[in-house]
Amino acid sequence: MCCKVAHDVFNIPTTIARIRSPEFPNESPLMAKEGFAVDQVICPEESLTTYIRKLIEYPEALQVLEFAGGSVSLIAVRAVTGGPMVRHVISELPQLVPNVEMRFVAIYRSDELGVDRQVVCDGTTRIEPGDEVFVLAATKDIRRVLDALRRRDEPVRRVMIAGGGRVGLRLAREIEADCRVKLIETSATRCEYLSSQLKSETLVLHGDSTDEDLLGDENVQDTDLFLSLTSDDEDNIMACLLAKRMGARRVLALINRRAYADLVQGTQIDIALSPAQTVIGELLAHVRRGDVEAVYSLRRGAAEALEAVAHGDRKSSKVVGRRIDELPLPQGAQIGAIVRAAPDGDAPPTVIIPHHDTVIERDDHVIVFVPRKRMVRDIEKLFQVGATFMF
């Protein structure tokens, strides 16, 4: 209703609504201009579920983010002893992992005090066990990139979900065809509803996810992925720590408070997922200046990765027709990948991992990693075209 009033009464050109109910997708006629006049629907539960599905598909990854319609992915992964690239310098990459183009855009390493610090990322940088590595590559090459940094994990087949709210129910619905799912919920009434919404193969349990006896009886030690998705941060943290101690292979906690997310970083909790950070990227894509297709907030908001479209020509644009090494990029910012449409328009786009002499062409989708948020404005200005240019 707010969007309807903003559009009809105040002539606001673009409206965005955050809607929790899955019954109102973007393509619904109710969202059209003659309806509620909503240009973009953002559903936090859908964003979280999509995020978690990628982590189930690639269990070795800490984060998997897609750009350019899924052609390019940015993955975050913890380097582990045994990976072909670990304890080698980046310049050795072509020999160690042949025929795979990738770009290391950032490496974070813990110091003696346990504080993560960004490491200079160039050809002489050596990847050490425990490093959190951000890599850009064509989506089709993600599996080989992960294999280069750590041993391949077993596929996720057994999943235990704590919390049968909107997120827990949506996730269980999406994965129950591929995984054996157990769902723990404290409300007996909610358990009855969950049982009616899920397949008979999905086991709905009435109980407390921090109950050690319950987790033991349900063989949490055999679980590939334990997810605590309740609305209580403390319960999520404690349930994950307990499940991990009891033998769960991988645990994920949903944490709303940033202080808690920072606190559990580096503990036995493998992934601390912030709902706000998964949704904020969708909003940022609409408020960034220039033609920005996608924005992702990384490391709890400290860094960003964005996809900008290069418009104009050499006269009206600061990037089109110029080599990478000619661009006035802020210190530390990197152009990690370029997605270029095929000339005939029917073939799939080409993914280019650029070098210093790569020239950006008109309508290229450029993926930029920015280590500090304050640099984003400089990137936006860089991709803006002159006022006289006509699209």
Secondary structure by P-SEA (a helix, b strand, c coil): caaaaaaccccccbbbbbcccccccccccccccccccccbbbbaaaaaaaaaaaaaacccccbbbbcccccbbbbbbbbccccccccccccccccccccbbbbbcbbbbbccccbbbbccccccccccccccccccccccaaaaaaaacccccccccbbbbccccaaaaaaaaacccccbbbbbbccaaaaaaaaaaccccbbbbbcccccaaaaaaaccccccbbbbccccaaaaaaaaaaaaaacccbbbbbcccaaaaaaaccccccccccccccaaaaaaaaaccccccbbbbccccccccbbbbbccccccccccccccccccccccccccbbbbccccccccbbbbbcccccccccccbbbbbbccccaaaaaaaaacccccccc
